Amino acid sequence: MKNRFTNSRFMLVALFFATNGCVSMAPESTAPDISAAMPVAFDQSESGTPYESARWWASFEDPVLDNLLDQALSRNLDLAEASARLRAAEARARISKSGLFPQISAGLDSSYSDSPTAGTSFGAIAGGARLQSETYSSSLAFSYELDIWGKLRNDARAGRADAIASAADLQAARLAVMAEVITSYFDIVDARHQIALTTRIIDVLGDRVEQSENRYSRGLITSFELYQVRQDFRNVQAGLPQRESQLAATEGQLAVLVGRYSNDMDDLIGRNLTPKLAFDPVPAGLPIDLLAQRPDVFAESQRLEAARYNLGARRAELFPALSLSAGTGSQAGSPPGVLDIFDKWVLNLGAGLTAPLFQGGRIRANIEIADAEYAQQTAVYARTVLTAYQEVTTAIERYEEERQRYRFLFSQRDEAEAAAALQSRRFATGVGSYVDYLDALRAQFQVESSLSSAARDVALARLGIHRALGGSWDDTPPAPDIMAEPPAIEGEN
């Protein structure tokens, strides 16, 4: 009786330490020096509008683009792969957490034996009879390792942090796919504009060649001038198939992003594409906290936590492990007797303490590996934060420059349209020549071609900020048409 009381008291003390005396061998969580010294805000932006989060892709106000993004998020195969990786990471996290709970198992056994008595001490007495026996038993086993040094908890925390990092990886993949869809879409919009403008330029140059041939036949120009006009015409013609090939390649790339074949994209893209040009400036003083919404930054911060917890778990392996076990059940010679647990029960209680005495350096080597991985992940996290900050500042600067470039090209288009209109009036009144009008018209189309590319570059530069920030920065007002006049830029004369 005294022995039973002593064992029970020992198990109660062990349980107390398991629930109240657990310590963690993981190092304290500290931010890398490079991230601790970051500025409090980005200073390249120019608007005084305060920061507010928003659905950043809505600023393009294009239902075709919205539908493409929905299709990509639901059908993209890279996202399907990343989603499967996340499921596996969550399952591994549950496995690592299972060590925190008791392990309980149940069993039901039966055995039957039939053996001769010949050759045994009962053989002469039994006269060749046989020995037969039946045994039935039930069991319920319980085992539990007391996590005094926090090994199991740190392993569980590390697994959970890895799963959260995988979830952030999925978000990073979603952001990357969305960015690629938007990039491909605006490339298609620009490519279609360029093909239409190239076709119009070819028509103008065709008329220009006819005029030059007429003037050459009348002796007004030299053969060298005629050859130059023809060569210019052929060069522009030769560029049209290349533009059409690039358009087909971009449409095929977009089809892959939305999980379709390229010949099945007409219902998604259509022919009339009218995205808006989001031209509003970036608000001033964007908080550095916005970097936390970048999935890659968040993922690396979680991997840093996982490495920290893993180091704590490996350190805990140096110390003794205490485990409890218990088993109960019943045993009988017939199946109904197994159910008589009140009279035929069996109980076993146990506690074990194991300490590593000699492992050939394995434990300390594992600690050294975990410590090196923790230092490695610290550097990775610091580099990710530093890279993210630089990407945001570069993206903001590029966006401001592209806005300025678009503004200048828009003014140039106004001048080119005015010049073409003047030459048209001069030709109509007989003052100017048709050749001068064709040259002015071609110059106008060339400026419109540059403006179309500039509009795409503005859209992609704005996309670059969203991608660098991992999201949005404000609620954007209604956007003008992609070829509309941009609003005035602050500080511009």
Summary of the structure (lengths in Angstrom):
residues: 493
radius of gyration: 38.5
end to end distance: 98.6
largest distance: 142.7
contacts: 1491
relative contact order: 0.16
helix: 63%
strand: 12%
